[in-house]
Amino acid sequence: MAAVSVALGATSLASPAAAQSLTDRFKSLFGGGSDDKPDQQNLPANGGPAADPTEGLTCPPVNIRAGASTYAVAAPGKQAIGNDVKFQASITKTARECNLEGSQIIAKIGIQGRVIAGAAGAPATVEIPMRVAVVQGGVNEKVIATKAYRTTVQMTEDGSVPFTIVAEDLVYPVPGPGSNPDAYVFYIGFDPQALGPEPKARGKKKR
């Protein structure tokens, strides 16, 4: 399995999510040495330029989908505005890593954010729903792959808790001939529908 590339993308920095079980894996996405160092294993014996086993493939950037950068929940029967807000979550930092395996790309997306209690009072535990999608941009935008993720956050007395989600199983095919790999992008955003039950498989109707 050959690495395509590793890159970082961030908005504002957040405090370490020490209490989260996935924190170590998330931090590993941001750690490591400089990307500018050459891969000694790919350098030929004559000292010439290294061969590129990925044929120019790149790891798409991470963008937050418009309108899905925050997730606010209100008291029952109320709108998530002002004093009726129970809690609000926001995304603060992202990272991504791509690996090439045969004709598929396996992506790992790290998402870090923070949940803040609102005036209406947050519950003891908060469910955070997130969706990650691989999208081919352009005039006619095309979703290549998409998957929902969720995590549970234990609220504290200070009402401000970090959370971490690491999507490690997002798989999509290598861009085919004639397509532009640079047009690909990872879109992330809160998706409340991810909290609903999985759709039941349709059974055969009895005659």
CORTA-V904294 format. One record per backbone hydrogen bond with DSSP energy under -0.5 kcal/mol. NH is the residue of the N-H (numbers start at 1). CO is the residue of the C=O. If there is no record, write none. Layout:
BEGIN
NH;CO  NH;CO
END
This chain:
BEGIN
2;100  4;98  5;98  7;96  9;94  11;92  18;16  20;17  23;20  26;22  27;23  28;24  29;25  29;26  30;26  30;27  31;27  37;34  40;38  42;39  43;40  47;44  51;42  53;51  55;52  57;54  60;58  61;184  63;61  63;186  65;63  65;188  68;65  71;89  73;87  75;84  78;75  81;79  84;81  85;82  86;73  87;73  88;116  89;71  90;114  91;69  92;112  93;112  94;9  95;110  96;7  97;108  98;5  99;106  100;2  101;99  101;104  104;101  105;172  106;99  107;105  107;170  108;97  109;167  110;95  110;108  111;165  112;93  113;163  114;90  115;161  116;88  117;159  118;86  120;85  121;85  121;118  126;153  128;126  128;151  129;127  130;149  131;189  132;147  133;187  134;145  135;133  135;185  136;142  137;135  137;183  141;139  142;136  144;134  144;142  145;134  147;132  149;130  151;128  153;126  155;124  155;153  159;156  161;115  163;113  165;111  167;109  167;165  168;166  170;107  171;169  172;105  174;103  179;176  181;179  183;180  184;181  185;135  186;61  187;133  187;185  188;63  189;131  190;68  191;129  194;191  195;192  196;193
END
